[in-house]
Amino acid sequence: MFEGEALGLGAMFETGTIRVPKPFKFGPLPTGGSYIIMEFIEFGSRRSNQSVLGRKLAEMHKAGKSEKGFGFEVNNTVGSTPQINTWSSDWIQFYGEHRLGYQLQLALDQYGDSTIYEKGQRLVKSMGPFFDNVVIEPCLLHGDLWSGNISSDKNGEPVILDPACYYGHSEAEFGMSWCAGFGGSFYSSYFEVMPKQPGFEKRKDLYMLYHYLNHYNLFGSGYRSSAMSIIDDYLRMLKA
């Protein structure tokens, strides 16, 4: 986990855009367990400016590119769930297999939930049309951007931390927006730097689904209905 965190923080730091704690070292402890050492950032008393956060995040997405496609140098974790980052040249395949598919399999293995698994797989197989006429470049994503991973330094500049980084479609960054508190000024500033792509509104819930499924797998049935509702809505839309 610390290796994934250190490599993610390092990749975000290298873009020279939004502030993140610079990682210095990680490794195993002689008595068992492991450690990570990173830059100390003194947090300010107020939340980061939404407009600045949106612009800086978009600048990171614009600067952080990969020639290897979609994925990351190592597998890492989203919460404590493994996140598979095997490189792929096809975003729809990557997202369907390593994000939605992985979580659906976990729900089947963990809860025996064949309903969400089978319906979810139908969605994965038929979601291609939502990406028509969209240019998808591999952008460096924080990967787990909710309010608990967003702060500000003592000058009020936004700081993001505790990432689950990978290179993916920029819109996937908003998958945790249901508990991130992003407002209108955040999105307007973001889209000034990274223009909104056709069909954005229709894809939003597709990216939230990954995190609802992960919360279901981590925290139990309280999140199942949200995930199921998204899947059912998309299947109706697709008539799949």
N, C-alpha and C positions, 0 to 999 in steps of 0.2 A: 504493500500500500504506500509506504513512504517513498519507494523508488518511483512509482507512478506519480505521486504528488510532486516530488522534486523535479522530475523531468517536465511535468506540466507547468509548474511555476517557472522553471527555466525558460521554456518555450515562450510563455506569455511575457516574461521579463525582457527577453531578447527583441520583442517587437518594439520596445521603447514607446509604448502607447499608454495604456492604463496602468496604474500603480499596483504592483503585487509584491509580496515579500520575496526578496531574492533568496533562493536556496543555496546553502553552502556545502552541506555534507549530509549523507545518510548512511546507515549500515546496521549490521547486527551488533547487539550488546554481548559482551563475554558471558554474562550470567543468564542469557536468554532474552527474548524480546528484541526490539530494534529502536533506532532513534532517527530523528531528522533535526537538523540545525538550519534555521533560516533567519533572515533579517528581522530585527524587532522594529515594528512600526507602532508608534504611539497613536492610538485612535483618538479622533476628536469627539466632542460631546454631541454633535449633531449628525443627522443622516446626510449621506452624500447628495449633492445637487443632481436631481433626476436628468436634467438637460445635459449636464457635463458627463454623467454616467453613460447616457445613450450615445453621445458623440465619441467618447473614448472607447467604448466597447466596439462600435462600428469601425473605428480606426484600427483596433486590434484585429478584427475580422478581415479588414482590407490588407493589413500588413502581414498577417500570419498565413502563409500559403505553403502547400506541399506539392512537390513534383511526383510523390509516390502515390497520390490519390487520396482516398478516404480511409482513415484509420489512425494509428499512432505507433510510436516506437515500441511500446510495451502494452500489454493488457493492464488495465487499472481497475478501480472500483468506483461505483456510484452509490454513495452511502457505503454499506459493507457488501453490496452485490458485485460480483465480478462483472467487468465490462470488457467485452472482447473487441479488440482493435485490429484484427488482421486486415492488412491493406487490400483495398478493392478499387477498381477503376469505375465501378458502377454504384452510384449513391443509392438508388432504389433497392438494389440487391443488398448492399451493405446494411441499410437501415432495416429492411425487412428481415434479414437473417440475424444480424448481430445485435440489434436493438429490440425490435418488437418480437421477433421469433424466439430469441433467447429468454425474454421475460415470459412469454406464453408457455414455453417448455417448462420453465421454473414453476409456474402456477399449476401445470399438470402434474409435475413430479411432487410438488410440495403439498398440494391440496386435492389432487385428483380431479381438478376442475376441467373436465373435458369440454364443457359448454363454451367457456371463454377461450379455450385453446382452439377448438374447431372453428368458431366464428372468427376469432382473431386471425387464424391462418387464411381464411377466406378473404379477409380484408387485405392481408399482406399480398396475396396472389393477384388482387384486382385493383390495387391502389395506384398503378402506373399513370392513369389519366390525370391525376391531380398534379402531376409534374410536367404536363405538356407545356411547351413554349416557355420553359424556365431554364435559364442558364445556371447550372449548379457547379460552383467552384469549391474545392476543398479549402475551407477557412478554419483557422485555429479557434476552437471553441473552449470556453471554460468548462462547459458540460454539466454543471450542477448549480446553476445560478438562481438561488433563492435568497430571501432577505437575510438569512443567517450567514451567508457567504459574501455579503456586501457590506462594506463599512466606509469610513472616511478617515483620512489622517487629520492631524491637528490643524492643518491649513484648509480643511474642508474638501480636499481632493478625494475622489472616489478610490477605494481600494477593494480589490476582489481577492478571495483566498479560498483554500480548501477545494481545489478543482478536481474535475474528472475529465481532463483534457483529451481531445482528439480532433482530427481534421474532418469536418463535415459541412453540411449545408448550413449556412449562416442562420437560417430560420429555426433550426433545431435548438438554438440557444434559448429560445423563448418557451421551451417545454415546461419549465418550472414557473412560468409567469403567474400561475394561480396562487403561488405563495411567495412572490417576489415584490409585489407592490409597484410594478411599473405603471407610471401614469402617462398621460398624453404627451407631456413635454419630453419624456424619455423616448417615446417612439418617433416623435417628429424630428428630434435631433439625430436619432439613429438613422432614419431614412433619408436625411439630408446627405449623409456620407455614403450609406449603402442603400440605393434606391429600392423601393418596394417592388417585388416581382409579381407578375400576374398570378392570381389565384392564392395569394398569401393567406387571406381570411379562411379559405377552404382547407388549407393545410395546417392551420394553427393547432387544431385539436389532435391531428395525427401525431404532432410532436409532443403534445401534452400526454398522450396515451402512454408513451414509453415510461414517463415518470409516475403516472397513476398505477401502471402495472408494477413498477418497482416498489411503490409504497404498499401495494397489495401484498407483494411477496415479502416485504420487510416487516410490515406492521399489522397485517391481517385484513379481515374481511370488510372493515370500515371503508376501504378504498375500492372494493370490487365493483360497487354499483356505478361509480364514476367511470371506471374503465369500460364496463359493459355498455353503459349508455353511449359512450363515444363510438365503440365498435358497431353497435346497432344502428346509430345514426348514419354512419358511413355506409354500412351495408344497404340501408334503405336508399341512400343517395345514389349508390352504384347499381342498385337492383341486383346485388350479387348474392 
